Each structure stands twice: as C-alpha cells, then as structure tokens.
Amino acid sequence: MVDLSHIDLREDITYEEPPIQILDLKVKRLSKNDISLVLVKCQHHGDEELT
C-alpha cells in the first residue's frame, strides 16, 4: 500500500516518482539511431515492477 500523503498530484492526476537506482543500461542500434534502454528501480515499487 502506498502512503498518498507525501505524493504531489498534478492537475492531470499524474505524479513524478524519482528513481532510486539504475540497475542496467543498454544501447540498441536501430538503422542510424542509438536508443538507450535503462532499467530503473523506483522507491514505491517492488522488483516485479521495474521499468
């Protein structure tokens, strides 16, 4: 359960959750573009919800 008392909701009902740890970083090459893929752990989510 998430404690909502310290979350600042925006007008469009979204919020920003700062990352606490970068777990992995990869760069994919697509044609002429490089795409960075970053696996980030956030404070209020468990390991099953890594983004």
N, CA, C and O atoms as a MOPAC input file, in Angstrom:
PM7 MOZYME 1SCF
protein

 N      0.84100 1    -1.17100 1     0.00000 1
 C      0.00000 1     0.00000 1     0.00000 1
 C      0.88700 1     1.23500 1     0.00000 1
 O      1.90000 1     1.27500 1     0.69800 1
 N      0.51400 1     2.23500 1    -0.77400 1
 C      1.30100 1     3.45300 1    -0.91500 1
 C      0.68700 1     4.55600 1    -0.06800 1
 O     -0.51800 1     4.80000 1    -0.13300 1
 N      1.51600 1     5.21900 1     0.72600 1
 C      1.07200 1     6.35000 1     1.52600 1
 C      0.93700 1     7.56800 1     0.61100 1
 O      1.93900 1     8.05800 1     0.09000 1
 N     -0.27800 1     8.05900 1     0.41100 1
 C     -0.53500 1     9.15100 1    -0.52500 1
 C     -0.33000 1    10.53300 1     0.07300 1
 O     -0.46300 1    11.52300 1    -0.64500 1
 N     -0.01600 1    10.63900 1     1.34300 1
 C      0.09400 1    11.94000 1     1.98100 1
 C      1.29100 1    12.75300 1     1.47800 1
 O      1.25400 1    13.98300 1     1.52900 1
 N      2.33700 1    12.10200 1     1.00100 1
 C      3.51700 1    12.83100 1     0.54300 1
 C      3.64800 1    12.88100 1    -0.97500 1
 O      4.69200 1    13.29500 1    -1.47900 1
 N      2.62500 1    12.47400 1    -1.71400 1
 C      2.65600 1    12.49000 1    -3.17200 1
 C      1.96000 1    13.74900 1    -3.67400 1
 O      0.80200 1    14.00100 1    -3.34100 1
 N      2.67100 1    14.53500 1    -4.47500 1
 C      2.10700 1    15.74400 1    -5.06400 1
 C      1.49100 1    15.40800 1    -6.41400 1
 O      2.20900 1    15.17700 1    -7.38700 1
 N      0.15600 1    15.37900 1    -6.47500 1
 C     -0.53700 1    15.09500 1    -7.72700 1
 C     -0.59300 1    16.34100 1    -8.58500 1
 O     -0.80900 1    17.44500 1    -8.08500 1
 N     -0.39700 1    16.15700 1    -9.88000 1
 C     -0.52000 1    17.25700 1   -10.82100 1
 C     -1.97900 1    17.42500 1   -11.20800 1
 O     -2.83900 1    16.62800 1   -10.83100 1
 N     -2.23600 1    18.47100 1   -11.96400 1
 C     -3.60300 1    18.76100 1   -12.38500 1
 C     -4.20900 1    17.61700 1   -13.21100 1
 O     -5.41800 1    17.39200 1   -13.16000 1
 N     -3.38200 1    16.90300 1   -13.96200 1
 C     -3.87200 1    15.78500 1   -14.78000 1
 C     -3.80000 1    14.44400 1   -14.04500 1
 O     -3.81200 1    13.38900 1   -14.67900 1
 N     -3.72500 1    14.48000 1   -12.72200 1
 C     -3.73400 1    13.30600 1   -11.82900 1
 C     -2.52300 1    12.39300 1   -12.08000 1
 O     -2.64400 1    11.17200 1   -11.97300 1
 N     -1.37900 1    12.96000 1   -12.40600 1
 C     -0.14600 1    12.19000 1   -12.51700 1
 C      0.82800 1    12.68400 1   -11.46600 1
 O      0.63900 1    13.75400 1   -10.88700 1
 N      1.85700 1    11.91400 1   -11.22200 1
 C      2.89700 1    12.32300 1   -10.27800 1
 C      4.24600 1    11.82900 1   -10.79400 1
 O      4.31600 1    10.91100 1   -11.61000 1
 N      5.29900 1    12.44700 1   -10.30800 1
 C      6.64100 1    12.05000 1   -10.68600 1
 C      7.28200 1    11.33200 1    -9.50900 1
 O      7.32700 1    11.84700 1    -8.39200 1
 N      7.77300 1    10.14000 1    -9.78300 1
 C      8.43600 1     9.36000 1    -8.74900 1
 C      9.91500 1     9.26200 1    -9.10100 1
 O     10.26700 1     8.62900 1   -10.09700 1
 N     10.78000 1     9.87000 1    -8.31100 1
 C     12.20500 1     9.86400 1    -8.66100 1
 C     12.80000 1     8.46300 1    -8.55200 1
 O     12.44800 1     7.70600 1    -7.64700 1
 N     13.70000 1     8.11600 1    -9.47200 1
 C     14.36000 1     6.80700 1    -9.39700 1
 C     15.33100 1     6.76800 1    -8.22400 1
 O     15.90000 1     7.79000 1    -7.83800 1
 N     15.51200 1     5.57100 1    -7.65900 1
 C     16.47200 1     5.44200 1    -6.56600 1
 C     17.72100 1     4.67800 1    -6.99700 1
 O     18.76300 1     4.76300 1    -6.34800 1
 N     17.60900 1     3.91800 1    -8.11400 1
 C     18.77300 1     3.15500 1    -8.55000 1
 C     18.62500 1     2.79900 1   -10.02400 1
 O     17.55000 1     2.39700 1   -10.46800 1
 N     19.71000 1     2.95000 1   -10.77800 1
 C     19.74900 1     2.47600 1   -12.16200 1
 C     20.37500 1     1.09400 1   -12.12200 1
 O     21.51700 1     0.93000 1   -11.69200 1
 N     19.61200 1     0.08900 1   -12.57700 1
 C     20.05800 1    -1.30000 1   -12.46700 1
 C     20.77800 1    -1.79500 1   -13.71400 1
 O     21.65400 1    -2.65400 1   -13.62400 1
 N     20.41100 1    -1.25500 1   -14.88500 1
 C     21.01200 1    -1.73000 1   -16.12800 1
 C     20.89300 1    -0.64600 1   -17.18600 1
 O     19.94000 1     0.13300 1   -17.17700 1
 N     21.85800 1    -0.59400 1   -18.09700 1
 C     21.85400 1     0.36600 1   -19.18600 1
 C     22.34600 1    -0.33700 1   -20.44200 1
 O     23.43000 1    -0.92100 1   -20.44700 1
 N     21.54700 1    -0.28100 1   -21.51300 1
 C     21.91700 1    -0.87900 1   -22.79100 1
 C     21.65100 1     0.14400 1   -23.88200 1
 O     20.77500 1     0.99900 1   -23.74500 1
 N     22.40900 1     0.05200 1   -24.96300 1
 C     22.19500 1     0.91200 1   -26.12300 1
 C     21.88900 1     0.00900 1   -27.31500 1
 O     22.69400 1    -0.84800 1   -27.67900 1
 N     20.72400 1     0.20700 1   -27.91400 1
 C     20.31200 1    -0.55000 1   -29.09800 1
 C     20.54000 1     0.31200 1   -30.32300 1
 O     20.24100 1     1.50600 1   -30.31300 1
 N     21.06100 1    -0.28000 1   -31.36300 1
 C     21.30200 1     0.43800 1   -32.62000 1
 C     20.18000 1     0.08400 1   -33.58300 1
 O     20.01500 1    -1.08300 1   -33.93700 1
 N     19.40400 1     1.08100 1   -34.01200 1
 C     18.31800 1     0.91000 1   -34.97200 1
 C     18.61700 1     1.78400 1   -36.18100 1
 O     18.58400 1     3.01100 1   -36.08900 1
 N     18.90600 1     1.16000 1   -37.30400 1
 C     19.29800 1     1.88200 1   -38.51800 1
 C     20.41900 1     2.86400 1   -38.19800 1
 O     21.55700 1     2.45300 1   -37.96900 1
 N     20.10900 1     4.14600 1   -38.18200 1
 C     21.11900 1     5.16400 1   -37.89800 1
 C     20.93300 1     5.79700 1   -36.53300 1
 O     21.60500 1     6.77800 1   -36.21200 1
 N     20.04300 1     5.26100 1   -35.73300 1
 C     19.75300 1     5.84200 1   -34.42300 1
 C     20.20300 1     4.91500 1   -33.29500 1
 O     20.10500 1     3.69300 1   -33.40500 1
 N     20.69100 1     5.50800 1   -32.22000 1
 C     21.01200 1     4.77100 1   -30.99700 1
 C     19.91200 1     5.02900 1   -29.97900 1
 O     19.56600 1     6.18100 1   -29.71700 1
 N     19.35500 1     3.95800 1   -29.39900 1
 C     18.28900 1     4.04500 1   -28.40800 1
 C     18.82500 1     3.53900 1   -27.08000 1
 O     19.28700 1     2.40200 1   -26.98700 1
 N     18.76700 1     4.37800 1   -26.05000 1
 C     19.20800 1     3.97300 1   -24.71600 1
 C     18.05300 1     3.29900 1   -23.97800 1
 O     16.95200 1     3.84200 1   -23.90000 1
 N     18.31800 1     2.11300 1   -23.44100 1
 C     17.34700 1     1.37700 1   -22.63700 1
 C     17.87100 1     1.34100 1   -21.19900 1
 O     18.96400 1     0.83800 1   -20.94000 1
 N     17.08500 1     1.87800 1   -20.27800 1
 C     17.52700 1     1.99300 1   -18.88800 1
 C     16.54400 1     1.26500 1   -17.98600 1
 O     15.34100 1     1.51800 1   -18.04100 1
 N     17.04900 1     0.36400 1   -17.15700 1
 C     16.23800 1    -0.34800 1   -16.16800 1
 C     16.38000 1     0.38600 1   -14.84500 1
 O     17.47400 1     0.46100 1   -14.28600 1
 N     15.26500 1     0.93300 1   -14.34000 1
 C     15.28300 1     1.81900 1   -13.18400 1
 C     14.42000 1     1.23900 1   -12.06300 1
 O     13.32900 1     0.72700 1   -12.31300 1
 N     14.90900 1     1.32300 1   -10.84600 1
 C     14.13300 1     0.93400 1    -9.66500 1
 C     13.63100 1     2.21100 1    -8.99600 1
 O     14.40900 1     3.12300 1    -8.71700 1
 N     12.32100 1     2.26500 1    -8.74200 1
 C     11.72000 1     3.42300 1    -8.09300 1
 C     11.39500 1     3.08600 1    -6.63800 1
 O     11.32100 1     1.91800 1    -6.25600 1
 N     11.20700 1     4.10400 1    -5.86100 1
 C     11.08100 1     3.94800 1    -4.41200 1
 C      9.84200 1     3.16000 1    -3.99800 1
 O      9.93700 1     2.34100 1    -3.08400 1
 N      8.70500 1     3.36400 1    -4.61500 1
 C      7.44900 1     2.77800 1    -4.13400 1
 C      7.00700 1     1.54500 1    -4.92400 1
 O      5.84200 1     1.15400 1    -4.84700 1
 N      7.90100 1     0.93600 1    -5.66800 1
 C      7.55400 1    -0.25100 1    -6.45700 1
 C      8.50700 1    -1.37500 1    -6.13000 1
 O      9.68300 1    -1.14400 1    -5.84800 1
 N      8.00100 1    -2.58700 1    -6.16600 1
 C      8.81800 1    -3.75800 1    -5.89400 1
 C      9.63400 1    -4.16200 1    -7.10500 1
 O      9.54400 1    -3.53200 1    -8.15900 1
 N     10.42700 1    -5.20700 1    -6.96000 1
 C     11.29300 1    -5.67200 1    -8.05300 1
 C     10.49800 1    -6.17800 1    -9.25100 1
 O     11.00800 1    -6.15400 1   -10.37100 1
 N      9.27400 1    -6.63200 1    -9.05000 1
 C      8.47000 1    -7.13700 1   -10.16000 1
 C      7.94900 1    -6.01200 1   -11.04300 1
 O      7.42100 1    -6.28000 1   -12.12200 1
 N      8.08400 1    -4.75700 1   -10.61300 1
 C      7.57800 1    -3.61300 1   -11.37100 1
 C      8.69800 1    -2.70000 1   -11.86500 1
 O      8.50100 1    -1.49100 1   -11.98200 1
 N      9.86500 1    -3.26300 1   -12.15600 1
 C     10.96300 1    -2.44000 1   -12.63900 1
 C     10.64800 1    -1.91100 1   -14.02300 1
 O     10.02400 1    -2.59600 1   -14.83400 1
 N     11.09500 1    -0.65700 1   -14.29700 1
 C     10.83000 1    -0.04200 1   -15.59600 1
 C     12.11100 1     0.29600 1   -16.29400 1
 O     12.08600 1     0.82300 1   -17.40700 1

